Amino acid sequence: MRSAFAAALMAASVAGCSHREPAAPNVVLILVDTLRASRLPCHGYPEIGTPGIDRLVREGIQFETVISQVPVTAP
C-alpha cells in the first residue's frame, strides 16, 4: 500500500513540474536565533535600522502570533 501511495505522490508531483522559472518567490521565511521581535523597528523599537526586514514587513504579511515547538536559544 505504501509503494502505491508513494508512486501516486511522485506521479502527481512530476505532472505539475514545469521547466520555466517562477515569476517571483511565494514565501520568504526568515529564521534568526536570539533576536527578540521587540528589538525590531517594525515592532516599535526606534534605536536600530533594519531596512530589509522593514521592507518585507511593508510589502508582505507579518504574522503577529507564532508558536515555537522548542523556544530555547543559546545563553
N, CA, C and O atoms as a MOPAC input file, in Angstrom:
PM7 MOZYME 1SCF
protein

 N      0.81700 1    -1.18000 1     0.00000 1
 C      0.00000 1     0.00000 1     0.00000 1
 C      0.87100 1     1.25800 1     0.00000 1
 O      0.56900 1     2.22900 1    -0.69300 1
 N      1.95300 1     1.23400 1     0.78000 1
 C      2.82800 1     2.40100 1     0.83900 1
 C      3.46600 1     2.69500 1    -0.51600 1
 O      3.57500 1     3.85500 1    -0.91600 1
 N      3.88700 1     1.64800 1    -1.22000 1
 C      4.54500 1     1.86600 1    -2.50800 1
 C      3.56600 1     2.45600 1    -3.52400 1
 O      3.96200 1     3.27300 1    -4.35500 1
 N      2.29700 1     2.05400 1    -3.47000 1
 C      1.29200 1     2.61500 1    -4.37700 1
 C      1.07500 1     4.08900 1    -4.06500 1
 O      0.95400 1     4.91100 1    -4.97400 1
 N      1.02600 1     4.42200 1    -2.77600 1
 C      0.86500 1     5.81500 1    -2.37600 1
 C      2.06600 1     6.64800 1    -2.80800 1
 O      1.90200 1     7.75300 1    -3.32300 1
 N      3.26500 1     6.12800 1    -2.60200 1
 C      4.48100 1     6.84600 1    -2.99200 1
 C      4.52800 1     7.05300 1    -4.49300 1
 O      4.91700 1     8.12500 1    -4.95700 1
 N      4.13600 1     6.03900 1    -5.26400 1
 C      4.13000 1     6.16200 1    -6.71700 1
 C      3.11400 1     7.20600 1    -7.16800 1
 O      3.39400 1     7.99100 1    -8.07400 1
 N      1.94200 1     7.22200 1    -6.54500 1
 C      0.92100 1     8.20800 1    -6.89600 1
 C      1.39600 1     9.60900 1    -6.54100 1
 O      1.17100 1    10.55100 1    -7.30200 1
 N      2.04700 1     9.75700 1    -5.39900 1
 C      2.56700 1    11.05100 1    -4.98100 1
 C      3.63900 1    11.55000 1    -5.94200 1
 O      3.64600 1    12.72600 1    -6.30600 1
 N      4.54000 1    10.67000 1    -6.35300 1
 C      5.59400 1    11.04500 1    -7.29800 1
 C      5.00200 1    11.42000 1    -8.64900 1
 O      5.44400 1    12.38700 1    -9.27000 1
 N      4.01300 1    10.67100 1    -9.11000 1
 C      3.37400 1    10.97200 1   -10.39900 1
 C      2.68000 1    12.31800 1   -10.35500 1
 O      2.72900 1    13.07700 1   -11.32300 1
 N      2.03300 1    12.62100 1    -9.23700 1
 C      1.33800 1    13.90000 1    -9.10200 1
 C      2.32900 1    15.05500 1    -9.05900 1
 O      2.06900 1    16.11500 1    -9.62900 1
 N      3.45600 1    14.86300 1    -8.39400 1
 C      4.43700 1    15.94300 1    -8.30900 1
 C      5.13600 1    16.16500 1    -9.64400 1
 O      5.43800 1    17.30800 1    -9.98900 1
 N      5.40000 1    15.11500 1   -10.39900 1
 C      6.04300 1    15.24600 1   -11.70600 1
 C      5.08000 1    15.86800 1   -12.71500 1
 O      5.49000 1    16.64600 1   -13.57600 1
 N      3.80300 1    15.52300 1   -12.60200 1
 C      2.80900 1    16.05900 1   -13.54200 1
 C      2.70800 1    17.57100 1   -13.42800 1
 O      2.41500 1    18.24600 1   -14.41500 1
 N      2.94400 1    18.10800 1   -12.25000 1
 C      2.83900 1    19.55200 1   -12.05400 1
 C      4.14000 1    20.29000 1   -12.31800 1
 O      4.17500 1    21.51400 1   -12.18600 1
 N      5.21800 1    19.59300 1   -12.68800 1
 C      6.51000 1    20.23100 1   -12.90800 1
 C      6.51600 1    21.02000 1   -14.20900 1
 O      5.86400 1    20.66200 1   -15.19000 1
 N      7.26800 1    22.09200 1   -14.17700 1
 C      7.42500 1    22.91800 1   -15.36900 1
 C      8.88200 1    23.35300 1   -15.43300 1
 O      9.54200 1    23.48300 1   -14.40200 1
 N      9.37300 1    23.57300 1   -16.62400 1
 C     10.77500 1    23.96700 1   -16.77600 1
 C     10.96000 1    25.47300 1   -16.79900 1
 O     12.08900 1    25.94500 1   -16.93600 1
 N      9.90300 1    26.22900 1   -16.67000 1
 C     10.06100 1    27.68100 1   -16.65400 1
 C     10.27500 1    28.17200 1   -15.22600 1
 O      9.82100 1    27.55500 1   -14.26200 1
 N     10.95600 1    29.26500 1   -15.11800 1
 C     11.23500 1    29.85100 1   -13.80400 1
 C      9.98600 1    30.55000 1   -13.27200 1
 O      9.23200 1    31.13800 1   -14.04700 1
 N      9.75900 1    30.49500 1   -11.95900 1
 C      8.62000 1    31.21100 1   -11.39800 1
 C      8.82400 1    32.71700 1   -11.52200 1
 O      9.95700 1    33.19800 1   -11.52300 1
 N      7.73900 1    33.44700 1   -11.62500 1
 C      7.80800 1    34.90500 1   -11.76500 1
 C      8.40000 1    35.56000 1   -10.52200 1
 O      9.18200 1    36.50400 1   -10.63900 1
 N      8.04800 1    35.08300 1    -9.35000 1
 C      8.54300 1    35.63400 1    -8.09400 1
 C      8.39600 1    34.57800 1    -7.00700 1
 O      7.52200 1    33.71500 1    -7.10200 1
 N      9.23200 1    34.63100 1    -5.98100 1
 C      9.07300 1    33.66700 1    -4.89300 1
 C      7.75000 1    33.89500 1    -4.16100 1
 O      7.27400 1    35.02400 1    -4.04600 1
 N      7.17400 1    32.81300 1    -3.67500 1
 C      5.90500 1    32.90200 1    -2.96800 1
 C      6.06500 1    33.11300 1    -1.46600 1
 O      5.24300 1    33.78300 1    -0.84100 1
 N      7.11900 1    32.54400 1    -0.88800 1
 C      7.29100 1    32.58800 1     0.55700 1
 C      8.74000 1    32.90800 1     0.89300 1
 O      9.66400 1    32.34200 1     0.30800 1
 N      8.93000 1    33.82300 1     1.84400 1
 C     10.25300 1    34.09700 1     2.39500 1
 C     10.15100 1    33.84900 1     3.89200 1
 O      9.38200 1    34.51100 1     4.58900 1
 N     10.92000 1    32.90400 1     4.37300 1
 C     10.91200 1    32.56900 1     5.79000 1
 C     12.25600 1    32.97600 1     6.37100 1
 O     13.30100 1    32.50800 1     5.91800 1
 N     12.23100 1    33.83700 1     7.36300 1
 C     13.46100 1    34.30800 1     7.99500 1
 C     13.56400 1    33.64100 1     9.36300 1
 O     12.69200 1    33.80800 1    10.21600 1
 N     14.63800 1    32.88700 1     9.55700 1
 C     14.89300 1    32.23900 1    10.84300 1
 C     16.11600 1    32.89700 1    11.46600 1
 O     17.19900 1    32.89400 1    10.88100 1
 N     15.93800 1    33.45300 1    12.64400 1
 C     17.02900 1    34.13600 1    13.33500 1
 C     17.06600 1    33.63100 1    14.77000 1
 O     16.04300 1    33.60400 1    15.45400 1
 N     18.23800 1    33.23400 1    15.21500 1
 C     18.39200 1    32.77900 1    16.58800 1
 C     18.75700 1    33.97200 1    17.47400 1
 O     19.54100 1    34.83200 1    17.07200 1
 N     18.20400 1    34.01800 1    18.64300 1
 C     18.45900 1    35.03400 1    19.67100 1
 C     18.17100 1    36.46000 1    19.19800 1
 O     18.97900 1    37.36000 1    19.42700 1
 N     17.05300 1    36.66900 1    18.55600 1
 C     16.59400 1    38.01200 1    18.18800 1
 C     15.19100 1    38.19600 1    18.72100 1
 O     14.27200 1    37.47300 1    18.33700 1
 N     15.02800 1    39.15100 1    19.59600 1
 C     13.69500 1    39.42800 1    20.14000 1
 C     12.92900 1    40.30500 1    19.16400 1
 O     13.46400 1    41.29300 1    18.66100 1
 N     11.70000 1    39.95400 1    18.89800 1
 C     10.85900 1    40.75400 1    17.99800 1
 C     10.71200 1    42.16900 1    18.52200 1
 O     10.58300 1    43.10900 1    17.73800 1
 N     10.72800 1    42.33300 1    19.82800 1
 C     10.56000 1    43.66900 1    20.41800 1
 C     11.75900 1    44.57700 1    20.15100 1
 O     11.71200 1    45.76000 1    20.48800 1
 N     12.81900 1    44.06100 1    19.56200 1
 C     14.00100 1    44.85700 1    19.22100 1
 C     14.04900 1    45.21100 1    17.73900 1
 O     15.10400 1    45.59900 1    17.23700 1
 N     12.93900 1    45.08700 1    17.03400 1
 C     12.87600 1    45.43400 1    15.61700 1
 C     12.02400 1    46.68600 1    15.42600 1
 O     11.02400 1    46.86500 1    16.12000 1
 N     12.40800 1    47.54700 1    14.49700 1
 C     11.62400 1    48.75900 1    14.24300 1
 C     10.17700 1    48.46900 1    13.84700 1
 O      9.28900 1    49.25900 1    14.16800 1
 N      9.92300 1    47.36800 1    13.16300 1
 C      8.54900 1    47.04300 1    12.76500 1
 C      7.67200 1    46.71000 1    13.96900 1
 O      6.45100 1    46.62700 1    13.84000 1
 N      8.28800 1    46.51900 1    15.14400 1
 C      7.54400 1    46.29700 1    16.38100 1
 C      7.68800 1    47.49000 1    17.32000 1
 O      7.39600 1    47.38700 1    18.51200 1
 N      8.13800 1    48.62100 1    16.78200 1
 C      8.18000 1    49.84400 1    17.57100 1
 C      9.51200 1    50.20600 1    18.21100 1
 O      9.58000 1    51.19100 1    18.94500 1
 N     10.56300 1    49.45100 1    17.96100 1
 C     11.86800 1    49.76000 1    18.56300 1
 C     12.59900 1    50.76100 1    17.67200 1
 O     12.93900 1    50.42500 1    16.53800 1
 N     12.85300 1    51.98500 1    18.15300 1
 C     13.39600 1    53.04400 1    17.29300 1
 C     14.92300 1    53.11800 1    17.22200 1
 O     15.44800 1    53.91800 1    16.44700 1
 N     15.64700 1    52.32300 1    17.99200 1
 C     17.07800 1    52.53100 1    18.15600 1
 C     17.96600 1    51.93000 1    17.07200 1
 O     19.14000 1    52.29200 1    16.99000 1
 N     17.45700 1    51.03500 1    16.24200 1
 C     18.27000 1    50.44000 1    15.18300 1
 C     17.52000 1    50.51900 1    13.86400 1
 O     16.31700 1    50.78000 1    13.83300 1
 N     18.23700 1    50.29400 1    12.78500 1
 C     17.60700 1    50.26800 1    11.47000 1
 C     17.74400 1    48.89900 1    10.83200 1
 O     18.83500 1    48.32900 1    10.80000 1
 N     16.65300 1    48.37500 1    10.32900 1
 C     16.66400 1    47.10600 1     9.60000 1
 C     15.87300 1    47.31200 1     8.30800 1
 O     14.73900 1    46.84500 1     8.19600 1
 N     16.46100 1    48.00500 1     7.33900 1
 C     15.69700 1    48.36100 1     6.13300 1
 C     15.18400 1    47.16400 1     5.34100 1
 O     14.09200 1    47.23500 1     4.77800 1
 N     15.93000 1    46.07500 1     5.28000 1
 C     15.47900 1    44.90400 1     4.54800 1
 C     14.26500 1    44.25500 1     5.19400 1
 O     13.28900 1    43.94100 1     4.51400 1
 N     14.32400 1    44.05400 1     6.49800 1
 C     13.19800 1    43.46200 1     7.21700 1
 C     12.00400 1    44.40500 1     7.18000 1
 O     10.87100 1    43.95800 1     7.00300 1
 N     12.24300 1    45.71000 1     7.34400 1
 C     11.15400 1    46.68300 1     7.30700 1
 C     10.44200 1    46.67400 1     5.95800 1
 O      9.21800 1    46.80000 1     5.90500 1
 N     11.18400 1    46.52800 1     4.88100 1
 C     10.56800 1    46.46700 1     3.55400 1
 C      9.73400 1    45.20500 1     3.38600 1
 O      8.63500 1    45.25100 1     2.83300 1
 N     10.25400 1    44.07800 1     3.86200 1
 C      9.47800 1    42.83600 1     3.80300 1
 C      8.16500 1    42.96600 1     4.58000 1
 O      7.12500 1    42.47500 1     4.14200 1
 N      8.22300 1    43.62600 1     5.72400 1
 C      7.01700 1    43.82400 1     6.53400 1
 C      6.02400 1    44.72700 1     5.80600 1
 O      4.82400 1    44.45500 1     5.79500 1
 N      6.52800 1    45.80100 1     5.19900 1
 C      5.64000 1    46.73100 1     4.46900 1
 C      4.97200 1    46.08000 1     3.26800 1
 O      3.78800 1    46.30500 1     3.01800 1
 N      5.72100 1    45.27400 1     2.52400 1
 C      5.22500 1    44.72700 1     1.26900 1
 C      4.64000 1    43.32300 1     1.39700 1
 O      4.07900 1    42.79800 1     0.43500 1
 N      4.76000 1    42.72200 1     2.55200 1
 C      4.29600 1    41.34700 1     2.70600 1
 C      3.29700 1    41.20100 1     3.82500 1
 O      2.56400 1    42.13400 1     4.15200 1
 N      3.27700 1    40.03400 1     4.40000 1
 C      2.37900 1    39.71700 1     5.50300 1
 C      3.22400 1    39.39900 1     6.72000 1
 O      4.16300 1    38.60700 1     6.64200 1
 N      2.89700 1    40.00800 1     7.82800 1
 C      3.61400 1    39.75800 1     9.07500 1
 C      2.67200 1    39.02500 1    10.02600 1
 O      1.57800 1    39.50300 1    10.32400 1
 N      3.10700 1    37.87400 1    10.49000 1
 C      2.30800 1    37.10900 1    11.43300 1
 C      2.55000 1    37.65200 1    12.83600 1
 O      3.69500 1    37.76800 1    13.27400 1
 N      1.48600 1    37.97800 1    13.52600 1
 C      1.59900 1    38.53600 1    14.87000 1
 C      1.73100 1    37.45800 1    15.93500 1
 O      2.29700 1    37.70900 1    16.99900 1
 N      1.22000 1    36.26400 1    15.66600 1
 C      1.28400 1    35.17100 1    16.63000 1
 C      1.98400 1    33.97800 1    15.99300 1
 O      1.54500 1    33.46200 1    14.96500 1
 N      3.06800 1    33.55200 1    16.61200 1
 C      3.82700 1    32.40000 1    16.13300 1
 C      4.10500 1    31.49700 1    17.32600 1
 O      4.44000 1    31.97700 1    18.40900 1
 N      3.96900 1    30.20800 1    17.12900 1
 C      4.20700 1    29.25000 1    18.20600 1
 C      5.41300 1    28.39600 1    17.82500 1
 O      5.47500 1    27.84400 1    16.72700 1
 N      6.35900 1    28.29700 1    18.73700 1
 C      7.56000 1    27.51600 1    18.50000 1
 C      7.49200 1    26.20800 1    19.28500 1
 O      7.03900 1    26.17400 1    20.42900 1
 N      7.95000 1    25.13700 1    18.64900 1
 C      7.98900 1    23.84100 1    19.31700 1
 C      9.01900 1    23.84000 1    20.44900 1
 O      8.77200 1    23.29200 1    21.52400 1
 N     10.17800 1    24.46100 1    20.19500 1
 C     11.24600 1    24.49400 1    21.18600 1
 C     11.78300 1    25.91900 1    21.26200 1
 O     12.66400 1    26.28400 1    20.48400 1
 N     11.27200 1    26.72300 1    22.17800 1
 C     11.69800 1    28.12100 1    22.27200 1
 C     12.97300 1    28.31600 1    23.07600 1
 O     13.02700 1    29.18600 1    23.94500 1
 N     13.99300 1    27.52700 1    22.80300 1
 C     15.24700 1    27.58400 1    23.55300 1
 C     16.33800 1    28.10200 1    22.61700 1
 O     16.48100 1    27.62200 1    21.49300 1
 N     17.10200 1    29.08000 1    23.08900 1
 C     18.24300 1    29.57700 1    22.32200 1
 C     19.48800 1    29.49700 1    23.19300 1
 O     19.41700 1    29.20300 1    24.38600 1
 N     20.61000 1    29.76100 1    22.57800 1
 C     21.88000 1    29.71200 1    23.31500 1
 C     21.90000 1    30.81700 1    24.37400 1
 O     21.33500 1    31.88800 1    24.15600 1
 N     22.54400 1    30.56800 1    25.51600 1
 C     22.63600 1    31.60200 1    26.54800 1
 C     23.52100 1    32.75100 1    26.12300 1
 O     23.70200 1    33.70400 1    26.88100 1

